[in-house]
């Protein structure tokens, strides 16, 4: 890849505490730390915990344990579980999220949907939303209804990439009319992520290629919120670690750092395992070496 010449103020690592972190997370953290160091950016630790049914304090603790064990740096955000719960949990920012939802409501940019996932999946195995409730006029205050944003299928979006590049793309079908407020009244991931990045002053987002559709959705949403500060952000999407052609997941217990630590693995062992899975050769002992080798 090209030498990084741009400078940024702040990036973030944003794990979700729905399982133990794995080798793919370590790769993403290492790339983020390396690019941050090269561009002068500070790193925020943001833990996405709005999916209350899946959040487990053990998994939150694992985030701190893994970052500390692997010596991944961060400069802003919680240093431990107690500080996270008392100051940094997303539940403390609900008023900000509600303000964004209110703006979307006032701009007539959302509609209520009573479809369940199983109903959508019944006719659309890939869970692409067919627009069932778009024109039904269901009141937004209907109990057990999600809010979806009205999207245009052919809206072209511009993504700023590292070194002043621009990539243009349209929303993929699985992001048409995406959810911005869940049935439980909590903001959905796309909305919370945009608002958090604005709130914390993020100007560089580094994430896996699997989240490219989310980047498009978030840029679309930011346009609807008239949030130019977000649409001016720079994005980098890195390749993923795969196992048998599939993205590593938190259900793959044997690739979790928690499991590998129990086996007695040291940080250098794990970094070398990540490097091997990424097709890199030679000895790699820390995040800086992994990020540098992966980049070059």
Protein Blocks (a to p, Z undefined) as FASTA:
>chain_A
ZZdfbdcfbdcddddffbccdfklmmmmmmmmmmmmmnopacdddddfkbmmlgcfklmm
mmmmmmmmnopacfbdcfbfklmmmmmgmklmmmmmmmmmmmmmmnopaccdfbdfklmm
mmmmnopaehlmmmnopafklghiacdddddfklccddddehhiacdddddfklgoiafb
dfkopacfklmmmmmmmmnopabdcddfklmmmmmmmmmmmmmnopaklmmpccdddddd
deehiacdfklmmlpfklmmmnopafklmmmmmmmmnopacjdfbfklmmmmmmZZ
